[in-house]
């Protein structure tokens, strides 16, 4: 029996592509990736629904290297879609070659995304991955040149499709025919398409060369302030932010919270002591403490606790330093 690896996001197109190939009596293994910018939750739920095995691979190190200098640049925000797809296919191709699979499946649809899924972009991605003759796009295969698996009759090209464009009528009908009733809405899920997140990411890249996964995870929560290039302060906006920042904080960070009033969880990543007065003033600013009087702020660093008295920072300073 022939075997294929399906690059599997968990969206409807990837589900349909994998199912189309499986229905030709081909073993399909779904493969999805994780980084600090996207996770495997959608893929895990989708693979369970169509009863296909799924493997999850963390590609953070290689993805970050690509992200800092993508050959084909970024999209509207900081999403290097062409380079990202190339990297994913390259990793899948290496797995295919090593483990004896016959070809790779993707859920890409010709013309669905004008910049990254036009015919030229699909060709460039396949070529630069190093495996151009092994990448099958079942939903649009009849509109593209046949790959090796089609030419050698490993798979019947006539049973593949010719979907193109941004509409989803054909996919929705096919899902109903396949009995697929639950699927996520299109797009979404990648933080590199989020304007606020990418603004913070650019700031991190420009100020801190030795950032780590901890720094990237912290970008997802709270308000972020950059003070005179000394470092950064993060202030929780709500209970959810506060809880996430609490869980992400390490002993090397300075954390602050109000002693006598409800207020935010505040983090100074990497424990920059010089930022303590400003961080305490921000903690008071976004708390329920009276704005015109001093309040007690508890700060913790390396398992030691202390109290600092602080007044609220001025509104203009918040606006000046917010990222």
ABEGO torsion letter per residue (X at the ends): XBBBBBBBAGBAAAAAAAAAAAAAGBBBBBBBBBBAABBAAAAAAAAAAAGBBBBBBBAAAAAAAAAABBAAEBBABABBAAAAAAAAAAAAAAAAAAAGBABBBBABBBGABAAAABAAAAAAAAAAAGAAAABBBAAAAAABBBBAAAAAGABBAAABBABBEABAAAAAAAAAAAGBABBBBBEEGBAAABAAAAAAAAAAAAABAABBAAAAAAAABEBBBBBGGAEBBBBBABAAAAAAAAAABBAABBBBBBAABBBBBBBBBGGBAAAAAAAAAAAAAABABBAABBBBBBBBBGGBBBBBBBBBBBAAAAAAABX
